[in-house]
Amino acid sequence: MIRIGKIINCHGIKGELTLLPLTTDNRRFKKLKRAFIELPKGEYQEVKVIAAREHKGNVLISVEGVEDRTTAERWKNLYICVAPEDAVKPKDSYFLHEIIGLEVYEGEEHLGKVTEVLQSSSNDVYVVSGEKTIYLPALKAVVQNIDLEQGKMEVIIPDGLLD
């Protein structure tokens, strides 16, 4: 499952859920019909999305069966997810789960494997674990090619990065 929002609160008395979006395009919620609530023990509850709208930088959604504030409050701090086949991927970008596990090469030299993606306000940083740990900025000048089928990322290490 892919997390697309965190339920941070409820809105009003009719059970609307306030989501902090974890996606780059909030418009995707308006087309959302089916989603899953990630429950605390790693299980998922499927929900039917009735309506969605933007509100003060967040997204408000209504789901079938949640018709009052008390019911909505039970889901506070849980995540709303979609199945991978329902995910909307922006052009020229990748999901975190696609990046983690890629083997990283500079030319013929194997540098290691992406084990983590650190997210910051400026750009993501790929943690490459190998002979030594390398923190690679996820920039087009550094990441030259990503081949998901071969599980490979080709990079150019910027001068001074390994010093």
Secondary structure, 3 states (H helix, E strand, C coil): CEEEEEEEEEECCCCEEEEEECCCCHHHHHHCCEEEEECCCCCEEEEEEEEEEEECCEEEEEECCCCCHHHHHCCCCCEEEECHHHCCCCCCCCCHHHHCCCEEEECCEEEEEEEEEECCCCCCEEEEECCCCEEEECCCCCEEEEECCCCEEEECCCCCCCC
